[in-house]
Amino acid sequence: TNKRLRIQEAFTSTLRSEGFAKTYLFVHPQMKDPLFFEGTYFGCMEYIPPNKTPFSFQSQKNRQEGLELLEQFHLVTSSFESRYRTLIAKGIIVEKWRDRETIFSSNLKTLKYFINEKILAELVDWANWSLNGMETDRSLFVNEPFCILHGDVAHHNFLRDSKGLLHLIDFDLISIGPASLDYLQYANRILPSLDWSFERLSHFSHYQGLLNEKAFLYALAYPADIFREWNRLIREGTYRDQHKYNQIMNLSVGQYYSRKKFIDTLKMLTK
């Protein structure tokens, strides 16, 4: 919509003026109104020449650098989040994840054709244990200072340019909330590359304080990636896409035992 485009333009402009230069800016051609085509408004943004080697979470250097860039982003957005409170939504995690689990559970009859029932039951148990724990102890997510969250810290939203500088892109899912929500999502994204090792995650300085918070430990157990991808696959009916199918089966089954060991550690730490 035109409103969403205007928010994106304003947000990236504010980011740059407040000192966060590692992203794009929208540019404004000599047009009275933005380009409108087939029901969608289009903006024009700077082109960032990409590096020959794409960014991924496979390397320790990239994982660390991504965290440092995210920290810079939060530091800058915390200084102006109050200006956007009426423009963007507040980040609410428990309710969002409860809805995602409900959709996943409603798809169990279909999911049984792909995944062992014992594994499915375990996934739902992990989700409920996580959500119940988070609802009991929300202190971290309520009392932590707010900033503007990125909301989608997947590897493809970190872009290394041709000079080697790392940029953060795509602010379509920004919201207002505690920085720990972005760090939680980032942990969920990098843990497969860490073989679901709690010890390796704890080596990152950004997580050392958070891993002492029960609410964060409960949240780490929630299988957000598995639920998100299966819900999407079933909604879109893309079962026959072999690449997508292989990826989601690796998440659900291939990493199952490593993930189970990780969650057993979380359960022990929250006793």
C-alpha positions in Angstrom: 0.0 0.0 0.0 1.0 3.6 -0.4 1.1 4.0 3.4 3.4 1.0 3.9 5.7 2.4 1.2 5.8 5.8 2.9 6.7 4.2 6.2 9.6 2.3 4.6 10.9 5.5 3.0 10.6 7.4 6.2 12.2 4.6 8.3 15.2 4.1 6.1 15.7 7.9 6.0 15.5 8.1 9.8 18.0 5.3 10.2 20.5 7.0 8.0 20.0 10.5 9.6 20.4 8.9 13.1 23.7 7.3 12.2 23.0 3.8 10.8 24.5 3.9 7.3 24.7 0.2 6.6 21.5 -0.1 4.6 19.9 1.4 1.5 18.0 4.7 1.0 15.0 5.2 -1.1 15.5 7.6 -4.0 12.9 9.8 -5.5 12.6 10.1 -9.3 10.9 13.2 -10.6 7.4 11.8 -10.3 4.4 13.4 -8.6 3.1 10.1 -7.3 4.8 6.7 -6.7 4.7 4.1 -9.4 1.4 2.1 -9.1 1.1 -1.2 -11.0 -1.4 -4.1 -10.6 -2.5 -3.0 -7.2 0.9 -2.4 -5.7 3.0 0.7 -5.1 6.6 0.6 -6.0 9.5 2.6 -4.5 13.0 3.0 -5.9 16.0 2.3 -3.7 19.7 2.5 -4.0 21.4 -0.5 -5.5 24.0 -2.2 -3.3 26.6 -4.1 -5.4 26.8 -7.5 -3.8 29.9 -9.4 -2.9 30.9 -12.4 -5.0 30.5 -14.6 -1.9 26.9 -14.4 -0.5 26.4 -14.0 3.2 25.4 -17.2 5.1 25.3 -18.4 8.7 27.7 -21.2 7.9 30.8 -19.3 9.0 31.5 -18.1 12.6 32.8 -14.8 11.2 29.4 -14.1 9.5 27.4 -15.2 12.5 29.4 -12.8 14.8 29.3 -9.9 12.3 25.6 -10.3 11.8 25.1 -10.0 15.6 27.2 -6.9 15.8 25.3 -5.3 13.0 22.0 -6.1 14.6 23.3 -4.6 17.9 24.1 -1.4 16.1 20.7 -1.3 14.5 19.0 -1.7 17.9 21.2 0.9 19.5 20.2 3.5 16.8 16.5 2.5 16.6 16.2 2.8 20.4 16.8 6.5 20.1 13.8 7.1 17.9 11.3 4.3 18.5 8.9 6.6 20.2 8.4 8.5 16.9 7.1 5.3 15.3 4.8 4.0 18.0 1.6 5.2 16.1 2.9 3.9 12.8 4.1 0.4 13.3 2.8 -2.5 15.4 4.1 -3.7 18.8 6.0 -7.0 18.7 4.0 -9.6 20.5 5.5 -13.0 20.6 3.4 -15.4 22.8 0.1 -14.7 21.1 1.7 -14.9 17.6 3.3 -18.2 18.5 0.2 -19.6 20.1 -1.7 -18.9 16.8 1.1 -20.6 14.8 1.0 -23.7 17.0 -2.8 -23.8 16.6 -2.5 -23.8 12.8 0.2 -26.5 12.9 -2.0 -28.7 15.2 -4.9 -28.3 12.9 -2.8 -29.7 10.1 -1.7 -32.8 11.9 -3.8 -35.1 9.8 -1.9 -34.0 6.7 1.4 -33.9 8.5 1.1 -37.5 9.5 1.7 -38.4 5.8 5.2 -36.9 6.1 6.4 -37.1 9.7 6.4 -39.9 12.3 3.5 -39.3 14.8 5.9 -39.6 17.8 8.0 -36.7 16.4 4.9 -34.7 15.7 3.7 -35.2 19.3 7.1 -34.1 20.5 7.1 -30.9 18.4 3.7 -29.9 19.8 4.9 -30.7 23.4 8.0 -28.5 22.9 5.8 -25.7 21.7 3.4 -26.0 24.6 6.2 -26.2 27.2 7.8 -23.2 25.7 4.6 -21.1 25.5 3.5 -22.0 29.0 6.9 -21.1 30.4 6.9 -17.8 28.6 3.4 -16.9 29.8 4.5 -17.7 33.4 7.6 -15.5 33.2 7.3 -12.6 30.7 9.5 -10.3 32.7 12.3 -10.2 30.1 10.0 -9.3 27.2 8.0 -6.7 29.3 10.7 -4.9 31.3 13.5 -4.7 28.7 13.9 -1.3 27.0 12.2 -1.1 23.6 13.7 -0.4 20.2 12.5 -1.0 16.7 12.9 -4.6 15.8 13.9 -5.8 12.4 11.6 -8.8 12.6 13.1 -11.0 9.9 16.8 -11.7 10.6 17.2 -14.4 8.0 20.6 -14.7 6.2 19.1 -13.2 3.0 18.5 -9.9 4.8 22.2 -9.5 5.5 23.9 -8.3 2.4 27.7 -8.0 2.0 28.6 -5.4 -0.6 31.4 -5.7 -3.2 33.8 -3.9 -0.8 33.1 -6.4 2.0 30.9 -4.2 4.2 27.8 -5.9 5.7 24.4 -4.2 5.3 21.0 -4.9 6.9 18.1 -4.8 4.4 14.3 -5.4 4.1 12.3 -3.7 6.8 8.9 -4.9 5.9 8.3 -6.6 9.2 9.6 -3.9 11.6 7.8 -3.6 14.9 8.4 -2.1 18.4 9.6 -4.3 21.2 12.6 -5.6 23.2 15.8 -6.3 21.3 15.8 -9.9 22.8 13.0 -10.8 20.3 15.4 -10.2 17.3 18.2 -12.0 19.2 15.8 -14.9 19.8 14.9 -15.2 16.1 18.6 -14.9 15.2 19.5 -17.7 17.6 16.8 -19.9 15.9 18.4 -19.1 12.5 22.0 -19.9 13.5 21.5 -22.9 15.8 21.2 -25.4 12.9 24.7 -24.2 11.8 25.9 -24.8 15.4 24.5 -28.3 15.4 22.0 -27.1 18.1 24.8 -26.8 20.7 23.8 -24.7 23.7 27.5 -24.4 24.6 28.4 -22.9 21.2 25.5 -20.5 21.4 26.7 -19.4 24.9 30.1 -18.4 23.5 28.5 -15.3 21.8 28.8 -12.4 24.1 25.3 -11.1 23.0 23.7 -14.3 24.4 25.6 -14.7 27.7 23.2 -12.5 29.7 20.1 -13.7 27.8 20.8 -17.3 28.6 20.5 -16.5 32.3 16.9 -15.5 31.7 14.3 -18.2 32.1 11.9 -16.5 29.7 14.5 -16.6 26.9 15.4 -20.2 27.6 11.7 -21.2 27.3 11.4 -19.2 24.1 14.4 -21.0 22.5 12.6 -24.3 22.7 9.7 -23.2 20.5 10.0 -24.8 17.0 9.2 -21.5 15.2 11.0 -22.5 12.0 9.4 -25.9 11.7 5.9 -24.6 12.3 6.4 -21.6 10.0 7.6 -23.7 7.1 5.1 -26.5 7.4 2.2 -24.0 7.8 3.3 -22.2 4.6 3.9 -25.4 2.7 0.4 -26.7 3.5 -1.2 -23.3 2.9 0.4 -22.9 -0.5 0.2 -26.6 -1.4 3.8 -26.8 -2.6 4.5 -30.4 -1.5 5.9 -31.3 -4.9 8.7 -28.7 -4.8 11.5 -31.1 -4.0 13.9 -28.4 -2.8 11.4 -27.0 -0.3 10.4 -30.5 0.8 14.0 -31.5 1.4 14.7 -28.4 3.4 11.7 -28.8 5.6 12.3 -32.5 6.2 15.8 -31.7 7.3 14.5 -29.1 9.8 11.8 -31.5 11.1 13.5 -34.9 11.0 17.1 -34.5 10.0 17.9 -32.2 13.0 15.4 -33.8 15.4 17.9 -35.6 17.7 20.3 -32.7 17.9 17.3 -30.4 18.7 15.9 -32.8 21.3 19.2 -32.8 23.1 19.3 -29.0 23.0 15.7 -28.7 24.4 16.6 -31.3 27.1 19.3 -28.9 28.2 16.9 -26.0 28.3 14.5 -28.0 30.5 17.3 -28.9 32.9 18.3 -25.2 33.2 14.8 -24.0 33.9 14.1 -26.4 36.7 
